[in-house]
């Protein structure tokens, strides 16, 4: 049995954009719309999670500290820097971390 369908009004420009994306992806236009809806739902879900976390951090610092402590137990301590992957920690010294007169490691050699 074929699923029920309906029609929605969109501008010609929007319809053409959906058609172009569908052609590029080799999928029907409905698949492109379904994917856009899933992405929007996912965005809203994570936005809601972020809002809840911010509220907990603001309104209940003790619970937030417990969450961070538990998170560190599960995931390990946070890296010193978010600029590099954890496996590179300690192998590279960033210029702002060097002592005066310390040339650091010259990776070009």
C-alpha positions as CSV (number, residue, x, y, z in Angstrom):
1,X,0.0,0.0,0.0
2,X,1.4,3.4,-1.0
3,X,1.8,5.9,1.8
4,X,-0.6,8.8,1.9
5,X,0.7,12.1,0.3
6,X,-0.3,15.7,0.3
7,X,0.7,18.9,-1.4
8,X,2.3,21.9,0.2
9,X,2.8,25.4,-1.3
10,X,6.4,26.6,-1.7
11,X,7.8,29.3,-3.8
12,X,9.1,28.4,-7.3
13,X,12.6,29.4,-6.1
14,X,12.3,26.9,-3.1
15,X,11.0,24.2,-5.4
16,X,13.9,24.7,-7.8
17,X,16.4,24.6,-5.0
18,X,15.0,21.3,-3.7
19,X,14.9,19.9,-7.3
20,X,18.6,20.9,-7.8
21,X,19.6,19.2,-4.5
22,X,17.6,16.1,-5.4
23,X,19.2,15.9,-8.8
24,X,22.7,16.3,-7.4
25,X,22.1,13.7,-4.8
26,X,20.3,11.3,-7.2
27,X,17.3,11.1,-4.8
28,X,13.7,12.1,-5.0
29,X,12.7,15.6,-3.8
30,X,10.8,14.1,-0.8
31,X,14.0,12.4,0.4
32,X,15.7,15.8,0.4
33,X,12.9,17.4,2.3
34,X,12.9,14.4,4.8
35,X,16.6,14.8,5.3
36,X,16.2,18.6,5.9
37,X,13.5,17.9,8.5
38,X,15.7,15.3,10.3
39,X,18.6,17.8,10.4
40,X,16.3,20.5,11.8
41,X,14.9,18.2,14.4
42,X,18.5,17.1,15.4
43,X,19.5,20.8,15.6
44,X,16.6,21.6,17.9
45,X,17.2,18.5,20.1
46,X,20.8,19.5,20.7
47,X,19.9,23.1,21.2
48,X,17.4,21.9,23.9
49,X,20.2,19.8,25.5
50,X,22.6,22.8,25.5
51,X,19.9,25.0,27.1
52,X,19.2,22.4,29.8
53,X,23.0,22.1,30.6
54,X,23.3,25.9,30.8
55,X,20.3,26.1,33.1
56,X,21.8,23.4,35.4
57,X,25.2,25.1,35.4
58,X,23.5,28.4,36.3
59,X,20.8,27.2,38.8
60,X,22.5,24.3,40.5
61,X,26.3,24.6,40.5
62,X,26.7,21.7,42.9
63,X,24.9,19.3,40.6
64,X,26.9,20.7,37.6
65,X,30.2,20.1,39.5
66,X,29.1,16.5,40.1
67,X,28.3,16.1,36.5
68,X,31.7,17.3,35.5
69,X,33.4,15.0,38.0
70,X,31.5,12.0,36.8
71,X,32.2,13.0,33.2
72,X,36.0,13.1,33.9
73,X,35.8,9.7,35.6
74,X,34.2,8.2,32.4
75,X,36.1,10.2,29.8
76,X,39.4,10.9,31.6
77,X,40.8,14.4,32.3
78,X,40.2,17.1,29.8
79,X,43.2,17.8,27.5
80,X,45.4,20.8,28.2
81,X,44.5,22.3,24.8
82,X,41.6,21.8,22.5
83,X,43.8,22.9,19.6
84,X,45.4,19.5,19.1
85,X,44.4,15.8,19.4
86,X,45.0,14.3,22.8
87,X,47.6,11.8,21.4
88,X,49.8,14.8,20.5
89,X,49.7,16.3,24.0
90,X,53.2,16.9,25.3
91,X,54.8,16.4,22.0
92,X,54.3,20.0,20.8
93,X,55.0,23.2,22.6
94,X,52.9,26.1,21.4
95,X,54.8,29.5,21.2
96,X,52.7,31.0,24.0
97,X,53.6,28.1,26.3
98,X,57.4,28.4,25.9
99,X,59.6,29.9,28.5
100,X,61.7,33.0,27.5
101,X,64.8,31.9,25.7
102,X,63.3,28.4,25.0
103,X,63.3,27.8,21.2
104,X,60.9,24.9,21.5
105,X,61.0,22.0,19.1
106,X,61.7,22.9,15.6
107,X,59.6,20.4,13.6
108,X,61.2,21.6,10.3
109,X,64.5,19.9,11.1
